[in-house]
Amino acid sequence: MPSCYGIVSKGATVYIPTNAEHEIINTGKGELNWLYVLPTSLFSDMVYRFSEDEKAKL
């Protein structure tokens, strides 16, 4: 999947496909709030995959 970047403002909705590597950065001065909607009823069912860069930090 190609990389894409975008500026998102208050009230926006963003769809992130399954298994898409993503990152959220607050570039503003205020507090950043976001909500994840997950395709499962149990948080424990979620599987997190980290890029090699992130694995090196762990």
TITIDREN-590634 format. One record per atom (N, C-alpha, C): residue number from 1; residue in one letter; atom name; x, y, z. Coordinates in steps of 0.05 Angstrom, whole numbers, padded with zeros to 5 digits. Layout:
% TITIDREN-590634
pt num = NUM; residuo = A; atomo = CA; xx = X; yy = Y; zz = Z;
...
This chain:
% TITIDREN-590634
pt num = 1; residuo = M; atomo = N; xx = 00017; yy = -00023; zz = 00000;
pt num = 1; residuo = M; atomo = CA; xx = 00000; yy = 00000; zz = 00000;
pt num = 1; residuo = M; atomo = C; xx = 00018; yy = 00025; zz = 00000;
pt num = 2; residuo = P; atomo = N; xx = 00012; yy = 00044; zz = -00017;
pt num = 2; residuo = P; atomo = CA; xx = 00029; yy = 00068; zz = -00018;
pt num = 2; residuo = P; atomo = C; xx = 00025; yy = 00085; zz = 00007;
pt num = 3; residuo = S; atomo = N; xx = 00046; yy = 00100; zz = 00013;
pt num = 3; residuo = S; atomo = CA; xx = 00044; yy = 00119; zz = 00036;
pt num = 3; residuo = S; atomo = C; xx = 00026; yy = 00142; zz = 00028;
pt num = 4; residuo = C; atomo = N; xx = 00012; yy = 00153; zz = 00047;
pt num = 4; residuo = C; atomo = CA; xx = -00003; yy = 00177; zz = 00042;
pt num = 4; residuo = C; atomo = C; xx = -00003; yy = 00193; zz = 00068;
pt num = 5; residuo = Y; atomo = N; xx = -00004; yy = 00219; zz = 00065;
pt num = 5; residuo = Y; atomo = CA; xx = -00003; yy = 00237; zz = 00087;
pt num = 5; residuo = Y; atomo = C; xx = -00026; yy = 00257; zz = 00084;
pt num = 6; residuo = G; atomo = N; xx = -00037; yy = 00266; zz = 00106;
pt num = 6; residuo = G; atomo = CA; xx = -00058; yy = 00285; zz = 00104;
pt num = 6; residuo = G; atomo = C; xx = -00061; yy = 00301; zz = 00130;
pt num = 7; residuo = I; atomo = N; xx = -00072; yy = 00324; zz = 00127;
pt num = 7; residuo = I; atomo = CA; xx = -00078; yy = 00341; zz = 00150;
pt num = 7; residuo = I; atomo = C; xx = -00107; yy = 00338; zz = 00156;
pt num = 8; residuo = V; atomo = N; xx = -00113; yy = 00331; zz = 00181;
pt num = 8; residuo = V; atomo = CA; xx = -00140; yy = 00325; zz = 00189;
pt num = 8; residuo = V; atomo = C; xx = -00148; yy = 00346; zz = 00210;
pt num = 9; residuo = S; atomo = N; xx = -00172; yy = 00356; zz = 00208;
pt num = 9; residuo = S; atomo = CA; xx = -00181; yy = 00376; zz = 00227;
pt num = 9; residuo = S; atomo = C; xx = -00204; yy = 00366; zz = 00244;
pt num = 10; residuo = K; atomo = N; xx = -00212; yy = 00381; zz = 00263;
pt num = 10; residuo = K; atomo = CA; xx = -00233; yy = 00374; zz = 00282;
pt num = 10; residuo = K; atomo = C; xx = -00258; yy = 00364; zz = 00268;
pt num = 11; residuo = G; atomo = N; xx = -00268; yy = 00341; zz = 00277;
pt num = 11; residuo = G; atomo = CA; xx = -00292; yy = 00330; zz = 00266;
pt num = 11; residuo = G; atomo = C; xx = -00288; yy = 00312; zz = 00242;
pt num = 12; residuo = A; atomo = N; xx = -00264; yy = 00308; zz = 00233;
pt num = 12; residuo = A; atomo = CA; xx = -00258; yy = 00292; zz = 00210;
pt num = 12; residuo = A; atomo = C; xx = -00259; yy = 00262; zz = 00216;
pt num = 13; residuo = T; atomo = N; xx = -00264; yy = 00246; zz = 00196;
pt num = 13; residuo = T; atomo = CA; xx = -00264; yy = 00217; zz = 00198;
pt num = 13; residuo = T; atomo = C; xx = -00244; yy = 00206; zz = 00179;
pt num = 14; residuo = V; atomo = N; xx = -00227; yy = 00187; zz = 00188;
pt num = 14; residuo = V; atomo = CA; xx = -00207; yy = 00175; zz = 00171;
pt num = 14; residuo = V; atomo = C; xx = -00210; yy = 00145; zz = 00172;
pt num = 15; residuo = Y; atomo = N; xx = -00210; yy = 00132; zz = 00149;
pt num = 15; residuo = Y; atomo = CA; xx = -00211; yy = 00103; zz = 00148;
pt num = 15; residuo = Y; atomo = C; xx = -00183; yy = 00092; zz = 00144;
pt num = 16; residuo = I; atomo = N; xx = -00175; yy = 00074; zz = 00162;
pt num = 16; residuo = I; atomo = CA; xx = -00148; yy = 00061; zz = 00159;
pt num = 16; residuo = I; atomo = C; xx = -00154; yy = 00032; zz = 00154;
pt num = 17; residuo = P; atomo = N; xx = -00146; yy = 00021; zz = 00131;
pt num = 17; residuo = P; atomo = CA; xx = -00152; yy = -00007; zz = 00124;
pt num = 17; residuo = P; atomo = C; xx = -00137; yy = -00026; zz = 00143;
pt num = 18; residuo = T; atomo = N; xx = -00148; yy = -00050; zz = 00146;
pt num = 18; residuo = T; atomo = CA; xx = -00136; yy = -00071; zz = 00162;
pt num = 18; residuo = T; atomo = C; xx = -00107; yy = -00075; zz = 00153;
pt num = 19; residuo = N; atomo = N; xx = -00089; yy = -00078; zz = 00172;
pt num = 19; residuo = N; atomo = CA; xx = -00061; yy = -00083; zz = 00168;
pt num = 19; residuo = N; atomo = C; xx = -00045; yy = -00060; zz = 00156;
pt num = 20; residuo = A; atomo = N; xx = -00058; yy = -00037; zz = 00153;
pt num = 20; residuo = A; atomo = CA; xx = -00043; yy = -00014; zz = 00143;
pt num = 20; residuo = A; atomo = C; xx = -00027; yy = -00001; zz = 00165;
pt num = 21; residuo = E; atomo = N; xx = -00001; yy = 00002; zz = 00160;
pt num = 21; residuo = E; atomo = CA; xx = 00016; yy = 00016; zz = 00179;
pt num = 21; residuo = E; atomo = C; xx = 00007; yy = 00045; zz = 00181;
pt num = 22; residuo = H; atomo = N; xx = 00005; yy = 00056; zz = 00205;
pt num = 22; residuo = H; atomo = CA; xx = -00005; yy = 00083; zz = 00207;
pt num = 22; residuo = H; atomo = C; xx = 00008; yy = 00096; zz = 00232;
pt num = 23; residuo = E; atomo = N; xx = 00007; yy = 00122; zz = 00232;
pt num = 23; residuo = E; atomo = CA; xx = 00017; yy = 00138; zz = 00254;
pt num = 23; residuo = E; atomo = C; xx = 00000; yy = 00164; zz = 00256;
pt num = 24; residuo = I; atomo = N; xx = -00004; yy = 00172; zz = 00280;
pt num = 24; residuo = I; atomo = CA; xx = -00020; yy = 00197; zz = 00285;
pt num = 24; residuo = I; atomo = C; xx = -00001; yy = 00216; zz = 00300;
pt num = 25; residuo = I; atomo = N; xx = 00001; yy = 00240; zz = 00289;
pt num = 25; residuo = I; atomo = CA; xx = 00019; yy = 00261; zz = 00300;
pt num = 25; residuo = I; atomo = C; xx = 00003; yy = 00286; zz = 00305;
pt num = 26; residuo = N; atomo = N; xx = 00004; yy = 00296; zz = 00328;
pt num = 26; residuo = N; atomo = CA; xx = -00010; yy = 00322; zz = 00334;
pt num = 26; residuo = N; atomo = C; xx = 00010; yy = 00344; zz = 00327;
pt num = 27; residuo = T; atomo = N; xx = 00004; yy = 00359; zz = 00306;
pt num = 27; residuo = T; atomo = CA; xx = 00021; yy = 00381; zz = 00298;
pt num = 27; residuo = T; atomo = C; xx = 00010; yy = 00408; zz = 00308;
pt num = 28; residuo = G; atomo = N; xx = -00012; yy = 00407; zz = 00322;
pt num = 28; residuo = G; atomo = CA; xx = -00024; yy = 00432; zz = 00333;
pt num = 28; residuo = G; atomo = C; xx = -00015; yy = 00438; zz = 00361;
pt num = 29; residuo = K; atomo = N; xx = -00025; yy = 00459; zz = 00372;
pt num = 29; residuo = K; atomo = CA; xx = -00018; yy = 00468; zz = 00399;
pt num = 29; residuo = K; atomo = C; xx = -00038; yy = 00456; zz = 00419;
pt num = 30; residuo = G; atomo = N; xx = -00062; yy = 00449; zz = 00411;
pt num = 30; residuo = G; atomo = CA; xx = -00082; yy = 00439; zz = 00429;
pt num = 30; residuo = G; atomo = C; xx = -00080; yy = 00409; zz = 00433;
pt num = 31; residuo = E; atomo = N; xx = -00097; yy = 00399; zz = 00450;
pt num = 31; residuo = E; atomo = CA; xx = -00098; yy = 00370; zz = 00456;
pt num = 31; residuo = E; atomo = C; xx = -00110; yy = 00355; zz = 00433;
pt num = 32; residuo = L; atomo = N; xx = -00099; yy = 00332; zz = 00427;
pt num = 32; residuo = L; atomo = CA; xx = -00109; yy = 00315; zz = 00405;
pt num = 32; residuo = L; atomo = C; xx = -00126; yy = 00293; zz = 00418;
pt num = 33; residuo = N; atomo = N; xx = -00150; yy = 00290; zz = 00408;
pt num = 33; residuo = N; atomo = CA; xx = -00168; yy = 00268; zz = 00417;
pt num = 33; residuo = N; atomo = C; xx = -00176; yy = 00252; zz = 00393;
pt num = 34; residuo = W; atomo = N; xx = -00176; yy = 00225; zz = 00395;
pt num = 34; residuo = W; atomo = CA; xx = -00185; yy = 00209; zz = 00373;
pt num = 34; residuo = W; atomo = C; xx = -00199; yy = 00185; zz = 00384;
pt num = 35; residuo = L; atomo = N; xx = -00215; yy = 00172; zz = 00367;
pt num = 35; residuo = L; atomo = CA; xx = -00231; yy = 00149; zz = 00374;
pt num = 35; residuo = L; atomo = C; xx = -00226; yy = 00127; zz = 00353;
pt num = 36; residuo = Y; atomo = N; xx = -00219; yy = 00104; zz = 00363;
pt num = 36; residuo = Y; atomo = CA; xx = -00216; yy = 00081; zz = 00345;
pt num = 36; residuo = Y; atomo = C; xx = -00242; yy = 00065; zz = 00346;
pt num = 37; residuo = V; atomo = N; xx = -00251; yy = 00057; zz = 00322;
pt num = 37; residuo = V; atomo = CA; xx = -00274; yy = 00038; zz = 00320;
pt num = 37; residuo = V; atomo = C; xx = -00262; yy = 00012; zz = 00310;
pt num = 38; residuo = L; atomo = N; xx = -00265; yy = -00009; zz = 00326;
pt num = 38; residuo = L; atomo = CA; xx = -00252; yy = -00034; zz = 00319;
pt num = 38; residuo = L; atomo = C; xx = -00272; yy = -00055; zz = 00310;
pt num = 39; residuo = P; atomo = N; xx = -00264; yy = -00073; zz = 00292;
pt num = 39; residuo = P; atomo = CA; xx = -00283; yy = -00093; zz = 00281;
pt num = 39; residuo = P; atomo = C; xx = -00286; yy = -00118; zz = 00299;
pt num = 40; residuo = T; atomo = N; xx = -00286; yy = -00114; zz = 00325;
pt num = 40; residuo = T; atomo = CA; xx = -00289; yy = -00137; zz = 00343;
pt num = 40; residuo = T; atomo = C; xx = -00302; yy = -00127; zz = 00369;
pt num = 41; residuo = S; atomo = N; xx = -00314; yy = -00144; zz = 00384;
pt num = 41; residuo = S; atomo = CA; xx = -00327; yy = -00136; zz = 00409;
pt num = 41; residuo = S; atomo = C; xx = -00308; yy = -00138; zz = 00432;
pt num = 42; residuo = L; atomo = N; xx = -00285; yy = -00151; zz = 00429;
pt num = 42; residuo = L; atomo = CA; xx = -00265; yy = -00153; zz = 00451;
pt num = 42; residuo = L; atomo = C; xx = -00239; yy = -00141; zz = 00443;
pt num = 43; residuo = F; atomo = N; xx = -00229; yy = -00123; zz = 00460;
pt num = 43; residuo = F; atomo = CA; xx = -00203; yy = -00111; zz = 00454;
pt num = 43; residuo = F; atomo = C; xx = -00181; yy = -00132; zz = 00453;
pt num = 44; residuo = S; atomo = N; xx = -00184; yy = -00153; zz = 00469;
pt num = 44; residuo = S; atomo = CA; xx = -00163; yy = -00174; zz = 00469;
pt num = 44; residuo = S; atomo = C; xx = -00162; yy = -00189; zz = 00443;
pt num = 45; residuo = D; atomo = N; xx = -00182; yy = -00186; zz = 00425;
pt num = 45; residuo = D; atomo = CA; xx = -00181; yy = -00199; zz = 00399;
pt num = 45; residuo = D; atomo = C; xx = -00163; yy = -00184; zz = 00379;
pt num = 46; residuo = M; atomo = N; xx = -00155; yy = -00160; zz = 00386;
pt num = 46; residuo = M; atomo = CA; xx = -00139; yy = -00144; zz = 00368;
pt num = 46; residuo = M; atomo = C; xx = -00111; yy = -00155; zz = 00367;
pt num = 47; residuo = V; atomo = N; xx = -00099; yy = -00155; zz = 00343;
pt num = 47; residuo = V; atomo = CA; xx = -00072; yy = -00163; zz = 00339;
pt num = 47; residuo = V; atomo = C; xx = -00056; yy = -00139; zz = 00328;
pt num = 48; residuo = Y; atomo = N; xx = -00036; yy = -00131; zz = 00343;
pt num = 48; residuo = Y; atomo = CA; xx = -00020; yy = -00108; zz = 00335;
pt num = 48; residuo = Y; atomo = C; xx = 00006; yy = -00118; zz = 00321;
pt num = 49; residuo = R; atomo = N; xx = 00011; yy = -00106; zz = 00298;
pt num = 49; residuo = R; atomo = CA; xx = 00036; yy = -00112; zz = 00283;
pt num = 49; residuo = R; atomo = C; xx = 00052; yy = -00086; zz = 00283;
pt num = 50; residuo = F; atomo = N; xx = 00078; yy = -00089; zz = 00288;
pt num = 50; residuo = F; atomo = CA; xx = 00095; yy = -00065; zz = 00289;
pt num = 50; residuo = F; atomo = C; xx = 00116; yy = -00067; zz = 00266;
pt num = 51; residuo = S; atomo = N; xx = 00123; yy = -00044; zz = 00255;
pt num = 51; residuo = S; atomo = CA; xx = 00143; yy = -00044; zz = 00234;
pt num = 51; residuo = S; atomo = C; xx = 00170; yy = -00051; zz = 00247;
pt num = 52; residuo = E; atomo = N; xx = 00190; yy = -00057; zz = 00230;
pt num = 52; residuo = E; atomo = CA; xx = 00216; yy = -00064; zz = 00240;
pt num = 52; residuo = E; atomo = C; xx = 00228; yy = -00041; zz = 00256;
pt num = 53; residuo = D; atomo = N; xx = 00223; yy = -00016; zz = 00248;
pt num = 53; residuo = D; atomo = CA; xx = 00232; yy = 00007; zz = 00263;
pt num = 53; residuo = D; atomo = C; xx = 00221; yy = 00008; zz = 00291;
pt num = 54; residuo = E; atomo = N; xx = 00196; yy = 00002; zz = 00294;
pt num = 54; residuo = E; atomo = CA; xx = 00183; yy = 00003; zz = 00320;
pt num = 54; residuo = E; atomo = C; xx = 00191; yy = -00021; zz = 00337;
pt num = 55; residuo = K; atomo = N; xx = 00196; yy = -00044; zz = 00325;
pt num = 55; residuo = K; atomo = CA; xx = 00205; yy = -00067; zz = 00340;
pt num = 55; residuo = K; atomo = C; xx = 00233; yy = -00061; zz = 00352;
pt num = 56; residuo = A; atomo = N; xx = 00249; yy = -00047; zz = 00338;
pt num = 56; residuo = A; atomo = CA; xx = 00276; yy = -00040; zz = 00348;
pt num = 56; residuo = A; atomo = C; xx = 00275; yy = -00023; zz = 00373;
pt num = 57; residuo = K; atomo = N; xx = 00254; yy = -00006; zz = 00375;
pt num = 57; residuo = K; atomo = CA; xx = 00250; yy = 00011; zz = 00399;
pt num = 57; residuo = K; atomo = C; xx = 00241; yy = -00004; zz = 00423;
pt num = 58; residuo = L; atomo = N; xx = 00228; yy = -00027; zz = 00420;
pt num = 58; residuo = L; atomo = CA; xx = 00216; yy = -00041; zz = 00442;
pt num = 58; residuo = L; atomo = C; xx = 00237; yy = -00055; zz = 00459;
